[in-house]
Amino acid sequence: MADRQADSVAVAKTALDYITTRMEKARRRFGAPPQAVQLVAVSKTFSADAIAPFLAAGQRVFGENRVQEAKEKWPVLRAQYPDIELHLIGPLQTNKAREAVALFDVIETVDREKLAAVLSEEMARAGRRLPCFVQVNIGGEEQKAGIGVGEAVAFVARCRQVHGLDVVGLMCIPPDGQPAGPYFAHLAQLGRQAQVAQLSMGMSGDFETAIAMGASSVRVGSALFGKR
Ligand SMILES: *Cc1c(COP(=O)(O)O)cnc(C)c1O
């Protein structure tokens, strides 16, 4: 049992080292600014048992896309590792905002006025002012969440001024099956206009491109945990 546990930690460590080495190489190759890029390990669909070796290997920042699933997995893990930083990276319904504010440390998916207002209320109630990202529907896709490209800059300003949210960055998921680079570049441009310091962009298939375009954090799931 102890051996098996040691093995799974070694496997997790190898996966983390492989991804962080590629991140660092991409950062150097493209002459990105000197600050390190944050790795958000996307653990959705994986059990607490599958996540534990990654915690033991030193990873602390994780992403989940569903409130209910996070509620089932993370309180136990957090009891063991109080310094975990958990990001919500999936769409948030306003009726789950209270739970989300209690469970997560960063909300990456603020994408509409009503949600901004409810999050603001719930954060005040809980006495937790969480860093937020505004999600931008960078490809203008009907089926995808996110504020429209043309509204993004004004929406960031409203989130800050009207709702008092601590908007630290922009987040996007580019369209499938197209080169992601131009979409990442567009998000970076919007980020400069909106005066946010951070960009959450890039997943298993394209995180190096995202780093080239100025990502400050990448959200990597399957390349770390395996196929879902
Ligand atoms: C699932 C998911 C990821 C990770 O995707 P992989 O391709 O497995 O790396 C990143 N961001 C969001 C919003 C996701 O839902």
The ligand as a Gaussian input file, in Angstrom:
#p B3LYP/6-31G(d) Opt

LIG

0 1
 C      -11.621000      20.995000     -18.970000
 C      -11.131000      22.388000     -19.030000
 C       -9.754000      22.684000     -19.181000
 C       -8.678000      21.620000     -19.326000
 O       -8.768000      20.989000     -20.558000
 P       -7.640000      19.936000     -21.031000
 O       -7.765000      19.943000     -22.502000
 O       -7.980000      18.651000     -20.406000
 O       -6.321000      20.449000     -20.575000
 C       -9.377000      24.013000     -19.200000
 N      -10.283000      25.005000     -19.084000
 C      -11.592000      24.762000     -18.942000
 C      -12.523000      25.902000     -18.812000
 C      -12.059000      23.458000     -18.912000
 O      -13.376000      23.234000     -18.767000

